[in-house]
Amino acid sequence: MRTDGIDMAPEAVMAARDAIKARFGDTYLPKSPRMHKNKAKNAQEAHECIRPTDMMMSPDRLPVADRDQKALYDLIWKRTIASQMEAARMERTTVEIGSADASGWACAPIGQGHAVRRLSEGLRSGPRR
């Protein structure tokens, strides 16, 4: 079985968009569907991606008792829905701390750190509900 396909049938794309609108609202729905292209020159585009058959069947509604099966479905559903969502907006702040010696020459940086703050939910992981 091929698992590297990125093409999704047009009806599946529209079903994913309908599920996003119903579950998360218009805020997370881009104006037009996202179309993904394979970057490989010799890619075989004959295979559709692995996706849920019913986009409205979220993992919390799935009637499956097996943990592994539920976890796999959860991953597939989230990735499929996220692929059609509005992109998340992020802000990254980087701080470098250094020191100057007695003569005023700058010394090597003492430390560095950064923080990422999510400005909006979206394509990165989807809203938490």
C-alpha positions in Angstrom: 0.0 0.0 0.0 1.3 3.5 -0.9 1.2 6.0 2.0 3.0 9.0 0.5 0.2 10.4 -1.6 -0.8 14.0 -1.0 -3.7 14.3 -3.5 -7.1 14.4 -2.0 -10.3 13.9 -4.1 -12.2 17.2 -4.6 -15.2 15.8 -2.8 -13.0 14.9 0.2 -11.6 18.4 0.2 -15.1 19.9 0.3 -16.1 17.5 3.0 -13.1 18.5 5.1 -14.0 22.2 4.6 -17.6 21.4 5.7 -16.3 19.6 8.8 -14.0 22.6 9.7 -16.8 25.1 9.3 -19.3 22.9 11.4 -16.8 22.1 14.2 -14.6 25.2 14.4 -16.3 28.0 12.5 -15.5 30.3 9.6 -12.4 31.7 11.4 -10.4 28.5 10.7 -11.6 28.1 7.1 -9.5 29.6 4.3 -11.3 31.5 1.5 -10.3 28.8 -1.0 -9.3 25.1 -0.6 -5.7 24.3 -0.1 -4.1 22.3 -2.9 -0.9 20.6 -2.1 1.7 19.7 -4.8 4.3 17.0 -4.6 7.8 18.5 -4.9 9.4 15.3 -6.3 10.1 15.4 -10.0 9.4 11.7 -10.5 6.4 11.5 -8.2 3.6 9.1 -9.1 0.4 11.1 -8.6 -1.9 8.2 -9.1 -2.6 7.5 -5.4 -4.8 9.5 -3.1 -3.7 10.3 0.5 -4.8 8.2 3.4 -7.8 10.0 4.9 -11.1 9.4 6.8 -14.1 8.4 4.6 -16.4 10.6 6.8 -14.8 13.9 7.9 -17.6 14.5 10.3 -16.6 11.4 12.3 -14.2 13.0 14.7 -12.0 10.7 16.8 -14.1 11.4 20.0 -17.2 10.0 18.2 -15.4 6.9 16.8 -16.9 3.6 18.1 -13.6 1.8 18.4 -12.4 0.2 21.6 -8.8 -0.6 20.6 -6.4 2.2 21.7 -4.0 1.7 18.9 -6.7 1.9 16.2 -8.2 5.0 17.9 -4.8 6.7 18.1 -4.1 6.0 14.4 -7.5 7.3 13.4 -6.9 10.4 15.6 -3.7 11.1 13.8 -5.2 10.6 10.3 -8.3 12.7 11.1 -6.3 15.6 12.6 -3.8 15.8 9.8 -6.5 15.6 7.2 -8.6 18.4 8.8 -5.5 20.5 9.5 -4.4 20.3 5.9 -7.5 22.3 4.9 -7.4 24.8 7.8 -6.3 28.4 7.9 -2.6 28.7 8.9 -1.7 29.2 12.5 0.0 32.6 13.3 3.0 32.5 15.5 5.3 35.0 17.1 8.9 34.1 18.0 11.1 36.2 20.3 14.8 35.5 20.6 17.0 36.8 23.3 20.8 36.7 23.4 22.6 37.6 26.6 26.3 38.7 26.4 28.8 40.7 28.5 31.6 43.2 27.9 34.9 42.9 29.7 36.6 45.7 31.6 38.1 47.2 28.4 34.7 47.4 26.7 35.3 44.5 24.3 32.3 42.2 23.8 32.7 38.7 25.1 31.1 35.6 23.7 27.4 35.2 24.3 26.6 33.9 27.7 23.3 32.4 26.8 20.5 32.3 24.3 16.8 31.5 24.5 13.6 31.9 22.6 9.9 31.8 23.2 7.1 31.0 20.8 3.7 32.4 21.4 0.7 31.2 19.4 -1.3 34.2 18.0 -4.0 32.0 16.5 -4.8 28.3 16.2 -4.8 26.8 12.8 -2.9 24.6 10.4 -0.2 23.7 13.0 -2.4 21.6 15.3 -6.0 22.7 15.0 -8.1 24.2 17.8 -8.2 22.3 21.1 -11.8 21.1 21.6 
